[in-house]
Amino acid sequence: MTGQSVSPYSAGLRCRCPRCGEGQLFRGGFTLDLRAECDRCSLSYGFIDTGDGPAVFVIMLLGFAMLGGALLLEFSLHPPIWVHALIWVPVTLALAFGMLRPLKALLVALQFHHKASQSTRPDE
């Protein structure tokens, strides 16, 4: 681990450890499963709880972008519906799967950076 602080945005978008910025965050190439700990600095990833946050952000961002693109295409070229399906279904799927890992890693890095954790209610 270096003496300098790691940017949570850089570490998150590169899917790296939020503390050292070098270790892998995910187990494999195409999975959202997190490792138990960093392979470089041994940070335990047990604190991580992103919940449905990454999926919500992907839905919101892609919904806005895909709807805007489809409306722009429709009003400018008036293509048949099968052209829309041929274009927007694969683009949406590719972008959704491509965005999930970096957004989950970004939320993990921001959670680590801001020292966010599960809170407990005093009456529990």
Secondary structure, 3 states (H helix, E strand, C coil): CCCCCCCHHHHHHCCECCCCCCCECECCCCCCCECCECCCCCCEHHHCCCCCHHHHHHHHHHHHHHHHHHHHHHHHHCCCHHHHHHHHHHHHHHHHHHHHHHHHHHHHHHHHHCCCCCCCCCCC
